[in-house]
């Protein structure tokens, strides 16, 4: 399994756009994305996401690390 990359919140949002998530709204520095089924995920708008935060986001949307790397 590949290591988690160090990415910004905006790169994560761009990757999630590719699988059907869209920006719903933003509260402070957190971008709330929603897909067509209504599933929501919060992505911090930070220059670097902690690895634990990124792993939690990937688990929440059902992506493996390799699938996420392919979306980048």
PQR file with spaces between the fields and no chain letter, atoms N, CA, C, O and H, PARSE charges and radii, in Angstrom:
ATOM       1  N    UNK     1       0.849   -1.175    0.000 -0.4000 1.5000
ATOM       2  CA   UNK     1       0.000    0.000    0.000 -0.0000 2.0000
ATOM       3  C    UNK     1       0.893    1.237    0.000  0.5500 1.7000
ATOM       4  O    UNK     1       1.818    1.333    0.807 -0.5500 1.4000
ATOM       5  N    UNK     2       0.625    2.181   -0.896 -0.4000 1.5000
ATOM       6  CA   UNK     2       1.444    3.395   -0.945 -0.0000 2.0000
ATOM       7  C    UNK     2       1.204    4.277    0.279  0.5500 1.7000
ATOM       8  O    UNK     2       0.147    4.234    0.908 -0.5500 1.4000
ATOM       9  H    UNK     2      -0.126    2.103   -1.552  0.4000 1.0000
ATOM      10  N    UNK     3       2.217    5.074    0.591 -0.4000 1.5000
ATOM      11  CA   UNK     3       2.097    6.012    1.703 -0.0000 2.0000
ATOM      12  C    UNK     3       1.153    7.140    1.334  0.5500 1.7000
ATOM      13  O    UNK     3       0.983    7.475    0.162 -0.5500 1.4000
ATOM      14  H    UNK     3       3.076    5.109    0.080  0.4000 1.0000
ATOM      15  N    UNK     4       0.547    7.716    2.352 -0.4000 1.5000
ATOM      16  CA   UNK     4      -0.324    8.864    2.132 -0.0000 2.0000
ATOM      17  C    UNK     4       0.512   10.062    1.692  0.5500 1.7000
ATOM      18  O    UNK     4       1.548   10.345    2.294 -0.5500 1.4000
ATOM      19  H    UNK     4       0.685    7.444    3.304  0.4000 1.0000
ATOM      20  N    UNK     5       0.081   10.759    0.664 -0.4000 1.5000
ATOM      21  CA   UNK     5       0.816   11.948    0.231 -0.0000 2.0000
ATOM      22  C    UNK     5       0.506   13.140    1.139  0.5500 1.7000
ATOM      23  O    UNK     5      -0.511   13.160    1.831 -0.5500 1.4000
ATOM      24  H    UNK     5      -0.760   10.529    0.175  0.4000 1.0000
ATOM      25  N    UNK     6       1.385   14.112    1.125 -0.4000 1.5000
ATOM      26  CA   UNK     6       1.126   15.375    1.823 -0.0000 2.0000
ATOM      27  C    UNK     6       0.467   16.298    0.803  0.5500 1.7000
ATOM      28  O    UNK     6       1.096   16.707   -0.173 -0.5500 1.4000
ATOM      29  H    UNK     6       2.212   14.095    0.563  0.4000 1.0000
ATOM      30  N    UNK     7      -0.799   16.622    1.035 -0.4000 1.5000
ATOM      31  CA   UNK     7      -1.556   17.427    0.074 -0.0000 2.0000
ATOM      32  C    UNK     7      -2.310   18.526    0.813  0.5500 1.7000
ATOM      33  O    UNK     7      -2.502   18.471    2.027 -0.5500 1.4000
ATOM      34  H    UNK     7      -1.310   16.290    1.828  0.4000 1.0000
ATOM      35  N    UNK     8      -2.728   19.516    0.046 -0.4000 1.5000
ATOM      36  CA   UNK     8      -3.533   20.601    0.597 -0.0000 2.0000
ATOM      37  C    UNK     8      -5.011   20.215    0.551  0.5500 1.7000
ATOM      38  O    UNK     8      -5.405   19.273   -0.138 -0.5500 1.4000
ATOM      39  H    UNK     8      -2.573   19.560   -0.941  0.4000 1.0000
ATOM      40  N    UNK     9      -5.803   20.955    1.290 -0.4000 1.5000
ATOM      41  CA   UNK     9      -7.247   20.728    1.269 -0.0000 2.0000
ATOM      42  C    UNK     9      -7.841   20.962   -0.108  0.5500 1.7000
ATOM      43  O    UNK     9      -8.767   20.261   -0.517 -0.5500 1.4000
ATOM      44  H    UNK     9      -5.483   21.719    1.849  0.4000 1.0000
ATOM      45  N    UNK    10      -7.309   21.950   -0.829 -0.4000 1.5000
ATOM      46  CA   UNK    10      -7.832   22.247   -2.164 -0.0000 2.0000
ATOM      47  C    UNK    10      -7.557   21.102   -3.139  0.5500 1.7000
ATOM      48  O    UNK    10      -8.382   20.832   -4.012 -0.5500 1.4000
ATOM      49  H    UNK    10      -6.557   22.519   -0.498  0.4000 1.0000
ATOM      50  N    UNK    11      -6.408   20.420   -3.006 -0.4000 1.5000
ATOM      51  CA   UNK    11      -6.124   19.271   -3.868 -0.0000 2.0000
ATOM      52  C    UNK    11      -7.070   18.117   -3.569  0.5500 1.7000
ATOM      53  O    UNK    11      -7.491   17.398   -4.476 -0.5500 1.4000
ATOM      54  H    UNK    11      -5.739   20.638   -2.297  0.4000 1.0000
ATOM      55  N    UNK    12      -7.401   17.944   -2.295 -0.4000 1.5000
ATOM      56  CA   UNK    12      -8.352   16.896   -1.919 -0.0000 2.0000
ATOM      57  C    UNK    12      -9.718   17.203   -2.526  0.5500 1.7000
ATOM      58  O    UNK    12     -10.384   16.307   -3.045 -0.5500 1.4000
ATOM      59  H    UNK    12      -7.059   18.528   -1.558  0.4000 1.0000
ATOM      60  N    UNK    13     -10.135   18.462   -2.463 -0.4000 1.5000
ATOM      61  CA   UNK    13     -11.427   18.856   -3.040 -0.0000 2.0000
ATOM      62  C    UNK    13     -11.439   18.591   -4.542  0.5500 1.7000
ATOM      63  O    UNK    13     -12.425   18.076   -5.068 -0.5500 1.4000
ATOM      64  H    UNK    13      -9.595   19.190   -2.042  0.4000 1.0000
ATOM      65  N    UNK    14     -10.360   18.936   -5.238 -0.4000 1.5000
ATOM      66  CA   UNK    14     -10.289   18.686   -6.684 -0.0000 2.0000
ATOM      67  C    UNK    14     -10.402   17.204   -6.992  0.5500 1.7000
ATOM      68  O    UNK    14     -11.067   16.819   -7.955 -0.5500 1.4000
ATOM      69  H    UNK    14      -9.559   19.354   -4.810  0.4000 1.0000
ATOM      70  N    UNK    15      -9.757   16.363   -6.180 -0.4000 1.5000
ATOM      71  CA   UNK    15      -9.842   14.916   -6.381 -0.0000 2.0000
ATOM      72  C    UNK    15     -11.265   14.420   -6.127  0.5500 1.7000
ATOM      73  O    UNK    15     -11.771   13.574   -6.865 -0.5500 1.4000
ATOM      74  H    UNK    15      -9.217   16.675   -5.398  0.4000 1.0000
ATOM      75  N    UNK    16     -11.908   14.946   -5.087 -0.4000 1.5000
ATOM      76  CA   UNK    16     -13.267   14.515   -4.780 -0.0000 2.0000
ATOM      77  C    UNK    16     -14.272   15.008   -5.818  0.5500 1.7000
ATOM      78  O    UNK    16     -15.299   14.365   -6.034 -0.5500 1.4000
ATOM      79  H    UNK    16     -11.497   15.633   -4.488  0.4000 1.0000
ATOM      80  N    UNK    17     -13.992   16.133   -6.458 -0.4000 1.5000
ATOM      81  CA   UNK    17     -14.844   16.602   -7.566 -0.0000 2.0000
ATOM      82  C    UNK    17     -14.901   15.547   -8.659  0.5500 1.7000
ATOM      83  O    UNK    17     -15.942   15.343   -9.284 -0.5500 1.4000
ATOM      84  H    UNK    17     -13.158   16.656   -6.283  0.4000 1.0000
ATOM      85  N    UNK    18     -13.784   14.882   -8.884 -0.4000 1.5000
ATOM      86  CA   UNK    18     -13.700   13.888   -9.965 -0.0000 2.0000
ATOM      87  C    UNK    18     -14.568   12.657   -9.707  0.5500 1.7000
ATOM      88  O    UNK    18     -14.889   11.918  -10.639 -0.5500 1.4000
ATOM      89  H    UNK    18     -12.939   15.047   -8.377  0.4000 1.0000
ATOM      90  N    UNK    19     -14.951   12.432   -8.440 -0.4000 1.5000
ATOM      91  CA   UNK    19     -15.817   11.288   -8.147 -0.0000 2.0000
ATOM      92  C    UNK    19     -17.230   11.728   -7.765  0.5500 1.7000
ATOM      93  O    UNK    19     -17.993   10.946   -7.197 -0.5500 1.4000
ATOM      94  H    UNK    19     -14.690   13.031   -7.684  0.4000 1.0000
ATOM      95  N    UNK    20     -17.580   12.978   -8.074 -0.4000 1.5000
ATOM      96  CA   UNK    20     -18.963   13.406   -7.946 -0.0000 2.0000
ATOM      97  C    UNK    20     -19.306   14.295   -6.766  0.5500 1.7000
ATOM      98  O    UNK    20     -20.474   14.635   -6.581 -0.5500 1.4000
ATOM      99  H    UNK    20     -16.961   13.614   -8.535  0.4000 1.0000
ATOM     100  N    UNK    21     -18.336   14.677   -5.971 -0.4000 1.5000
ATOM     101  CA   UNK    21     -18.616   15.593   -4.860 -0.0000 2.0000
ATOM     102  C    UNK    21     -18.558   17.032   -5.354  0.5500 1.7000
ATOM     103  O    UNK    21     -17.760   17.367   -6.229 -0.5500 1.4000
ATOM     104  H    UNK    21     -17.387   14.401   -6.122  0.4000 1.0000
ATOM     105  N    UNK    22     -19.410   17.880   -4.786 -0.4000 1.5000
ATOM     106  CA   UNK    22     -19.443   19.300   -5.119 -0.0000 2.0000
ATOM     107  C    UNK    22     -19.453   20.107   -3.835  0.5500 1.7000
ATOM     108  O    UNK    22     -19.931   19.639   -2.802 -0.5500 1.4000
ATOM     109  H    UNK    22     -20.059   17.608   -4.075  0.4000 1.0000
ATOM     110  N    UNK    23     -18.927   21.319   -3.902 -0.4000 1.5000
ATOM     111  CA   UNK    23     -18.906   22.197   -2.740 -0.0000 2.0000
ATOM     112  C    UNK    23     -20.335   22.577   -2.376  0.5500 1.7000
ATOM     113  O    UNK    23     -21.063   23.137   -3.196 -0.5500 1.4000
ATOM     114  H    UNK    23     -18.539   21.699   -4.742  0.4000 1.0000
ATOM     115  N    UNK    24     -20.733   22.273   -1.155 -0.4000 1.5000
ATOM     116  CA   UNK    24     -22.059   22.609   -0.671 -0.0000 2.0000
ATOM     117  C    UNK    24     -22.009   23.972    0.010  0.5500 1.7000
ATOM     118  O    UNK    24     -22.791   24.864   -0.320 -0.5500 1.4000
ATOM     119  H    UNK    24     -20.142   21.818   -0.489  0.4000 1.0000
ATOM     120  N    UNK    25     -21.084   24.133    0.966 -0.4000 1.5000
ATOM     121  CA   UNK    25     -20.881   25.409    1.637 -0.0000 2.0000
ATOM     122  C    UNK    25     -19.558   25.366    2.390  0.5500 1.7000
ATOM     123  O    UNK    25     -18.898   24.329    2.453 -0.5500 1.4000
ATOM     124  H    UNK    25     -20.450   23.409    1.234  0.4000 1.0000
ATOM     125  N    UNK    26     -19.186   26.491    2.953 -0.4000 1.5000
ATOM     126  CA   UNK    26     -17.956   26.572    3.719 -0.0000 2.0000
ATOM     127  C    UNK    26     -18.245   27.246    5.051  0.5500 1.7000
ATOM     128  O    UNK    26     -18.925   28.270    5.118 -0.5500 1.4000
ATOM     129  H    UNK    26     -19.722   27.334    2.902  0.4000 1.0000
ATOM     130  N    UNK    27     -17.715   26.650    6.105 -0.4000 1.5000
ATOM     131  CA   UNK    27     -17.843   27.213    7.445 -0.0000 2.0000
ATOM     132  C    UNK    27     -16.430   27.456    7.953  0.5500 1.7000
ATOM     133  O    UNK    27     -15.703   26.508    8.247 -0.5500 1.4000
ATOM     134  H    UNK    27     -17.163   25.818    6.051  0.4000 1.0000
ATOM     135  N    UNK    28     -16.040   28.710    8.055 -0.4000 1.5000
ATOM     136  CA   UNK    28     -14.680   29.028    8.476 -0.0000 2.0000
ATOM     137  C    UNK    28     -13.683   28.469    7.476  0.5500 1.7000
ATOM     138  O    UNK    28     -13.737   28.785    6.287 -0.5500 1.4000
ATOM     139  H    UNK    28     -16.630   29.481    7.816  0.4000 1.0000
ATOM     140  N    UNK    29     -12.771   27.634    7.967 -0.4000 1.5000
ATOM     141  CA   UNK    29     -11.767   27.061    7.078 -0.0000 2.0000
ATOM     142  C    UNK    29     -12.123   25.642    6.641  0.5500 1.7000
ATOM     143  O    UNK    29     -11.267   24.933    6.113 -0.5500 1.4000
ATOM     144  H    UNK    29     -12.727   27.378    8.933  0.4000 1.0000
ATOM     145  N    UNK    30     -13.362   25.218    6.850 -0.4000 1.5000
ATOM     146  CA   UNK    30     -13.775   23.874    6.457 -0.0000 2.0000
ATOM     147  C    UNK    30     -14.761   23.934    5.290  0.5500 1.7000
ATOM     148  O    UNK    30     -15.794   24.600    5.350 -0.5500 1.4000
ATOM     149  H    UNK    30     -14.057   25.794    7.279  0.4000 1.0000
ATOM     150  N    UNK    31     -14.399   23.210    4.226 -0.4000 1.5000
ATOM     151  CA   UNK    31     -15.257   23.114    3.049 -0.0000 2.0000
ATOM     152  C    UNK    31     -16.115   21.868    3.191  0.5500 1.7000
ATOM     153  O    UNK    31     -15.599   20.778    3.436 -0.5500 1.4000
ATOM     154  H    UNK    31     -13.559   22.669    4.178  0.4000 1.0000
ATOM     155  N    UNK    32     -17.417   22.026    3.037 -0.4000 1.5000
ATOM     156  CA   UNK    32     -18.348   20.920    3.156 -0.0000 2.0000
ATOM     157  C    UNK    32     -18.751   20.516    1.737  0.5500 1.7000
ATOM     158  O    UNK    32     -19.315   21.311    0.984 -0.5500 1.4000
ATOM     159  H    UNK    32     -17.836   22.912    2.837  0.4000 1.0000
ATOM     160  N    UNK    33     -18.449   19.261    1.390 -0.4000 1.5000
ATOM     161  CA   UNK    33     -18.767   18.739    0.060 -0.0000 2.0000
ATOM     162  C    UNK    33     -19.928   17.762    0.175  0.5500 1.7000
ATOM     163  O    UNK    33     -20.109   17.114    1.206 -0.5500 1.4000
ATOM     164  H    UNK    33     -17.991   18.615    2.002  0.4000 1.0000
ATOM     165  N    UNK    34     -20.704   17.665   -0.884 -0.4000 1.5000
ATOM     166  CA   UNK    34     -21.846   16.758   -0.913 -0.0000 2.0000
ATOM     167  C    UNK    34     -21.891   16.076   -2.281  0.5500 1.7000
ATOM     168  O    UNK    34     -21.606   16.697   -3.305 -0.5500 1.4000
ATOM     169  H    UNK    34     -20.556   18.191   -1.722  0.4000 1.0000
ATOM     170  N    UNK    35     -22.256   14.787   -2.283 -0.4000 1.5000
ATOM     171  CA   UNK    35     -22.430   14.093   -3.562 -0.0000 2.0000
ATOM     172  C    UNK    35     -23.913   13.979   -3.897  0.5500 1.7000
ATOM     173  O    UNK    35     -24.761   14.457   -3.144 -0.5500 1.4000
ATOM     174  H    UNK    35     -22.487   14.282   -1.451  0.4000 1.0000
ATOM     175  N    UNK    36     -24.223   13.353   -5.018 -0.4000 1.5000
ATOM     176  CA   UNK    36     -25.607   13.300   -5.493 -0.0000 2.0000
ATOM     177  C    UNK    36     -26.511   12.477   -4.573  0.5500 1.7000
ATOM     178  O    UNK    36     -27.727   12.667   -4.584 -0.5500 1.4000
ATOM     179  H    UNK    36     -23.533   12.965   -5.630  0.4000 1.0000
ATOM     180  N    UNK    37     -25.940   11.564   -3.775 -0.4000 1.5000
ATOM     181  CA   UNK    37     -26.740   10.775   -2.838 -0.0000 2.0000
ATOM     182  C    UNK    37     -26.946   11.501   -1.510  0.5500 1.7000
ATOM     183  O    UNK    37     -27.642   10.995   -0.629 -0.5500 1.4000
ATOM     184  H    UNK    37     -24.952   11.409   -3.766  0.4000 1.0000
ATOM     185  N    UNK    38     -26.345   12.686   -1.360 -0.4000 1.5000
ATOM     186  CA   UNK    38     -26.513   13.471   -0.149 -0.0000 2.0000
ATOM     187  C    UNK    38     -25.442   13.241    0.896  0.5500 1.7000
ATOM     188  O    UNK    38     -25.502   13.837    1.972 -0.5500 1.4000
ATOM     189  H    UNK    38     -25.779   13.097   -2.075  0.4000 1.0000
ATOM     190  N    UNK    39     -24.458   12.388    0.612 -0.4000 1.5000
ATOM     191  CA   UNK    39     -23.378   12.137    1.575 -0.0000 2.0000
ATOM     192  C    UNK    39     -22.497   13.373    1.672  0.5500 1.7000
ATOM     193  O    UNK    39     -22.090   13.937    0.656 -0.5500 1.4000
ATOM     194  H    UNK    39     -24.410   11.904   -0.262  0.4000 1.0000
ATOM     195  N    UNK    40     -22.202   13.795    2.911 -0.4000 1.5000
ATOM     196  CA   UNK    40     -21.386   14.989    3.113 -0.0000 2.0000
ATOM     197  C    UNK    40     -20.046   14.616    3.727  0.5500 1.7000
ATOM     198  O    UNK    40     -19.933   13.659    4.494 -0.5500 1.4000
ATOM     199  H    UNK    40     -22.533   13.338    3.737  0.4000 1.0000
ATOM     200  N    UNK    41     -19.039   15.395    3.371 -0.4000 1.5000
ATOM     201  CA   UNK    41     -17.709   15.234    3.953 -0.0000 2.0000
ATOM     202  C    UNK    41     -17.107   16.622    4.142  0.5500 1.7000
ATOM     203  O    UNK    41     -17.289   17.509    3.309 -0.5500 1.4000
ATOM     204  H    UNK    41     -19.131   16.172    2.748  0.4000 1.0000
ATOM     205  N    UNK    42     -16.389   16.797    5.250 -0.4000 1.5000
ATOM     206  CA   UNK    42     -15.765   18.073    5.566 -0.0000 2.0000
ATOM     207  C    UNK    42     -14.270   17.983    5.278  0.5500 1.7000
ATOM     208  O    UNK    42     -13.598   17.044    5.707 -0.5500 1.4000
ATOM     209  H    UNK    42     -16.241   16.076    5.927  0.4000 1.0000
ATOM     210  N    UNK    43     -13.753   18.983    4.538 -0.4000 1.5000
ATOM     211  CA   UNK    43     -12.334   19.031    4.199 -0.0000 2.0000
ATOM     212  C    UNK    43     -11.780   20.366    4.681  0.5500 1.7000
ATOM     213  O    UNK    43     -12.265   21.420    4.271 -0.5500 1.4000
ATOM     214  H    UNK    43     -14.299   19.746    4.189  0.4000 1.0000
ATOM     215  N    UNK    44     -10.761   20.332    5.556 -0.4000 1.5000
ATOM     216  CA   UNK    44     -10.155   21.589    6.011 -0.0000 2.0000
ATOM     217  C    UNK    44      -9.432   22.287    4.861  0.5500 1.7000
ATOM     218  O    UNK    44      -8.757   21.639    4.061 -0.5500 1.4000
ATOM     219  H    UNK    44     -10.367   19.475    5.890  0.4000 1.0000
ATOM     220  N    UNK    45      -9.573   23.582    4.781 -0.4000 1.5000
ATOM     221  CA   UNK    45      -8.900   24.359    3.732 -0.0000 2.0000
ATOM     222  C    UNK    45      -7.535   24.795    4.264  0.5500 1.7000
ATOM     223  O    UNK    45      -7.300   25.979    4.503 -0.5500 1.4000
ATOM     224  H    UNK    45     -10.122   24.109    5.430  0.4000 1.0000
ATOM     225  N    UNK    46      -6.638   23.820    4.447 -0.4000 1.5000
ATOM     226  CA   UNK    46      -5.301   24.074    4.965 -0.0000 2.0000
ATOM     227  C    UNK    46      -4.271   23.772    3.888  0.5500 1.7000
ATOM     228  O    UNK    46      -4.542   23.010    2.960 -0.5500 1.4000
ATOM     229  H    UNK    46      -6.829   22.858    4.253  0.4000 1.0000
ATOM     230  N    UNK    47      -3.088   24.371    4.011 -0.4000 1.5000
ATOM     231  CA   UNK    47      -2.039   24.149    3.004 -0.0000 2.0000
ATOM     232  C    UNK    47      -1.492   22.732    3.063  0.5500 1.7000
ATOM     233  O    UNK    47      -1.045   22.212    2.041 -0.5500 1.4000
ATOM     234  H    UNK    47      -2.868   24.991    4.764  0.4000 1.0000
ATOM     235  N    UNK    48      -1.512   22.091    4.227 -0.4000 1.5000
ATOM     236  CA   UNK    48      -1.117   20.696    4.379 -0.0000 2.0000
ATOM     237  C    UNK    48      -2.078   20.025    5.351  0.5500 1.7000
ATOM     238  O    UNK    48      -2.312   20.521    6.453 -0.5500 1.4000
ATOM     239  H    UNK    48      -1.875   22.514    5.057  0.4000 1.0000
ATOM     240  N    UNK    49      -2.633   18.889    4.930 -0.4000 1.5000
ATOM     241  CA   UNK    49      -3.512   18.136    5.815 -0.0000 2.0000
ATOM     242  C    UNK    49      -2.690   17.114    6.592  0.5500 1.7000
ATOM     243  O    UNK    49      -1.765   16.512    6.048 -0.5500 1.4000
ATOM     244  H    UNK    49      -2.443   18.486    4.034  0.4000 1.0000
ATOM     245  N    UNK    50      -3.030   16.920    7.865 -0.4000 1.5000
ATOM     246  CA   UNK    50      -2.404   15.859    8.642 -0.0000 2.0000
ATOM     247  C    UNK    50      -2.763   14.520    8.009  0.5500 1.7000
ATOM     248  O    UNK    50      -3.829   14.366    7.414 -0.5500 1.4000
ATOM     249  H    UNK    50      -3.782   17.410    8.307  0.4000 1.0000
ATOM     250  N    UNK    51      -1.864   13.563    8.144 -0.4000 1.5000
ATOM     251  CA   UNK    51      -2.102   12.245    7.542 -0.0000 2.0000
ATOM     252  C    UNK    51      -3.339   11.572    8.125  0.5500 1.7000
ATOM     253  O    UNK    51      -4.080   10.907    7.401 -0.5500 1.4000
ATOM     254  H    UNK    51      -0.997   13.688    8.628  0.4000 1.0000
ATOM     255  N    UNK    52      -3.566   11.738    9.417 -0.4000 1.5000
ATOM     256  CA   UNK    52      -4.750   11.151   10.040 -0.0000 2.0000
ATOM     257  C    UNK    52      -6.033   11.764    9.508  0.5500 1.7000
ATOM     258  O    UNK    52      -7.024   11.063    9.307 -0.5500 1.4000
ATOM     259  H    UNK    52      -2.964   12.278   10.004  0.4000 1.0000
ATOM     260  N    UNK    53      -6.016   13.067    9.280 -0.4000 1.5000
ATOM     261  CA   UNK    53      -7.183   13.760    8.719 -0.0000 2.0000
ATOM     262  C    UNK    53      -7.462   13.263    7.310  0.5500 1.7000
ATOM     263  O    UNK    53      -8.609   12.984    6.959 -0.5500 1.4000
ATOM     264  H    UNK    53      -5.210   13.637    9.443  0.4000 1.0000
ATOM     265  N    UNK    54      -6.403   13.153    6.494 -0.4000 1.5000
ATOM     266  CA   UNK    54      -6.573   12.671    5.123 -0.0000 2.0000
ATOM     267  C    UNK    54      -7.087   11.244    5.117  0.5500 1.7000
ATOM     268  O    UNK    54      -7.979   10.916    4.336 -0.5500 1.4000
ATOM     269  H    UNK    54      -5.472   13.380    6.779  0.4000 1.0000
ATOM     270  N    UNK    55      -6.542   10.386    5.974 -0.4000 1.5000
ATOM     271  CA   UNK    55      -6.983    8.995    6.042 -0.0000 2.0000
ATOM     272  C    UNK    55      -8.451    8.914    6.438  0.5500 1.7000
ATOM     273  O    UNK    55      -9.191    8.084    5.909 -0.5500 1.4000
ATOM     274  H    UNK    55      -5.817   10.652    6.608  0.4000 1.0000
ATOM     275  N    UNK    56      -8.873    9.764    7.357 -0.4000 1.5000
ATOM     276  CA   UNK    56     -10.269    9.791    7.783 -0.0000 2.0000
ATOM     277  C    UNK    56     -11.190   10.214    6.637  0.5500 1.7000
ATOM     278  O    UNK    56     -12.268    9.646    6.462 -0.5500 1.4000
ATOM     279  H    UNK    56      -8.272   10.438    7.786  0.4000 1.0000
ATOM     280  N    UNK    57     -10.763   11.209    5.861 -0.4000 1.5000
ATOM     281  CA   UNK    57     -11.555   11.660    4.713 -0.0000 2.0000
ATOM     282  C    UNK    57     -11.674   10.539    3.686  0.5500 1.7000
ATOM     283  O    UNK    57     -12.759   10.288    3.161 -0.5500 1.4000
ATOM     284  H    UNK    57      -9.888   11.671    6.003  0.4000 1.0000
ATOM     285  N    UNK    58     -10.561    9.864    3.399 -0.4000 1.5000
ATOM     286  CA   UNK    58     -10.575    8.772    2.417 -0.0000 2.0000
ATOM     287  C    UNK    58     -11.480    7.637    2.885  0.5500 1.7000
ATOM     288  O    UNK    58     -12.231    7.077    2.086 -0.5500 1.4000
ATOM     289  H    UNK    58      -9.680   10.068    3.826  0.4000 1.0000
ATOM     290  N    UNK    59     -11.419    7.292    4.168 -0.4000 1.5000
ATOM     291  CA   UNK    59     -12.305    6.247    4.704 -0.0000 2.0000
ATOM     292  C    UNK    59     -13.767    6.673    4.596  0.5500 1.7000
ATOM     293  O    UNK    59     -14.633    5.857    4.282 -0.5500 1.4000
ATOM     294  H    UNK    59     -10.810    7.747    4.817  0.4000 1.0000
ATOM     295  N    UNK    60     -14.035    7.932    4.853 -0.4000 1.5000
ATOM     296  CA   UNK    60     -15.403    8.448    4.829 -0.0000 2.0000
ATOM     297  C    UNK    60     -16.017    8.367    3.432  0.5500 1.7000
ATOM     298  O    UNK    60     -17.204    8.070    3.292 -0.5500 1.4000
ATOM     299  H    UNK    60     -13.331    8.594    5.109  0.4000 1.0000
ATOM     300  N    UNK    61     -15.215    8.628    2.402 -0.4000 1.5000
ATOM     301  CA   UNK    61     -15.747    8.599    1.032 -0.0000 2.0000
ATOM     302  C    UNK    61     -15.531    7.243    0.361  0.5500 1.7000
ATOM     303  O    UNK    61     -15.988    7.032   -0.762 -0.5500 1.4000
ATOM     304  H    UNK    61     -14.252    8.869    2.516  0.4000 1.0000
ATOM     305  N    UNK    62     -14.842    6.325    1.035 -0.4000 1.5000
ATOM     306  CA   UNK    62     -14.679    4.970    0.490 -0.0000 2.0000
ATOM     307  C    UNK    62     -13.583    4.830   -0.535  0.5500 1.7000
ATOM     308  O    UNK    62     -13.697    4.005   -1.441 -0.5500 1.4000
ATOM     309  H    UNK    62     -14.471    6.496    1.947  0.4000 1.0000
ATOM     310  N    UNK    63     -12.524    5.608   -0.424 -0.4000 1.5000
ATOM     311  CA   UNK    63     -11.403    5.521   -1.352 -0.0000 2.0000
ATOM     312  C    UNK    63     -10.203    4.876   -0.688  0.5500 1.7000
ATOM     313  O    UNK    63      -9.943    5.100    0.494 -0.5500 1.4000
ATOM     314  H    UNK    63     -12.432    6.279    0.312  0.4000 1.0000
ATOM     315  N    UNK    64      -9.467    4.070   -1.452 -0.4000 1.5000
ATOM     316  CA   UNK    64      -8.183    3.579   -0.977 -0.0000 2.0000
ATOM     317  C    UNK    64      -7.133    4.643   -1.272  0.5500 1.7000
ATOM     318  O    UNK    64      -7.390    5.594   -2.010 -0.5500 1.4000
ATOM     319  H    UNK    64      -9.677    3.888   -2.412  0.4000 1.0000
ATOM     320  N    UNK    65      -5.962    4.475   -0.697 -0.4000 1.5000
ATOM     321  CA   UNK    65      -4.884    5.427   -0.935 -0.0000 2.0000
ATOM     322  C    UNK    65      -4.511    5.423   -2.413  0.5500 1.7000
ATOM     323  O    UNK    65      -4.276    6.483   -2.993 -0.5500 1.4000
ATOM     324  H    UNK    65      -5.754    3.703   -0.098  0.4000 1.0000
ATOM     325  N    UNK    66      -4.454    4.234   -3.033 -0.4000 1.5000
ATOM     326  CA   UNK    66      -4.092    4.146   -4.448 -0.0000 2.0000
ATOM     327  C    UNK    66      -5.140    4.814   -5.335  0.5500 1.7000
ATOM     328  O    UNK    66      -4.785    5.513   -6.284 -0.5500 1.4000
ATOM     329  H    UNK    66      -4.645    3.373   -2.562  0.4000 1.0000
ATOM     330  N    UNK    67      -6.411    4.615   -5.045 -0.4000 1.5000
ATOM     331  CA   UNK    67      -7.473    5.264   -5.814 -0.0000 2.0000
ATOM     332  C    UNK    67      -7.357    6.784   -5.694  0.5500 1.7000
ATOM     333  O    UNK    67      -7.535    7.505   -6.676 -0.5500 1.4000
ATOM     334  H    UNK    67      -6.700    4.048   -4.274  0.4000 1.0000
ATOM     335  N    UNK    68      -7.060    7.263   -4.491 -0.4000 1.5000
ATOM     336  CA   UNK    68      -6.893    8.692   -4.285 -0.0000 2.0000
ATOM     337  C    UNK    68      -5.693    9.230   -5.077  0.5500 1.7000
ATOM     338  O    UNK    68      -5.769   10.296   -5.688 -0.5500 1.4000
ATOM     339  H    UNK    68      -6.916    6.677   -3.694  0.4000 1.0000
ATOM     340  N    UNK    69      -4.593    8.481   -5.057 -0.4000 1.5000
ATOM     341  CA   UNK    69      -3.388    8.897   -5.810 -0.0000 2.0000
ATOM     342  C    UNK    69      -3.701    8.967   -7.305  0.5500 1.7000
ATOM     343  O    UNK    69      -3.210    9.861   -7.994 -0.5500 1.4000
ATOM     344  H    UNK    69      -4.531    7.615   -4.560  0.4000 1.0000
ATOM     345  N    UNK    70      -4.504    8.046   -7.809 -0.4000 1.5000
ATOM     346  CA   UNK    70      -4.878    8.066   -9.227 -0.0000 2.0000
ATOM     347  C    UNK    70      -5.714    9.292   -9.567  0.5500 1.7000
ATOM     348  O    UNK    70      -5.625    9.805  -10.683 -0.5500 1.4000
ATOM     349  H    UNK    70      -4.903    7.320   -7.249  0.4000 1.0000
ATOM     350  N    UNK    71      -6.527    9.771   -8.625 -0.4000 1.5000
ATOM     351  CA   UNK    71      -7.363   10.954   -8.852 -0.0000 2.0000
ATOM     352  C    UNK    71      -6.557   12.246   -8.868  0.5500 1.7000
ATOM     353  O    UNK    71      -6.951   13.227   -9.499 -0.5500 1.4000
ATOM     354  H    UNK    71      -6.600    9.353   -7.719  0.4000 1.0000
ATOM     355  N    UNK    72      -5.404   12.236   -8.157 -0.4000 1.5000
ATOM     356  CA   UNK    72      -4.578   13.440   -8.132 -0.0000 2.0000
ATOM     357  C    UNK    72      -3.958   13.629   -9.490  0.5500 1.7000
ATOM     358  O    UNK    72      -3.216   14.589   -9.702 -0.5500 1.4000
ATOM     359  H    UNK    72      -5.084   11.439   -7.646  0.4000 1.0000
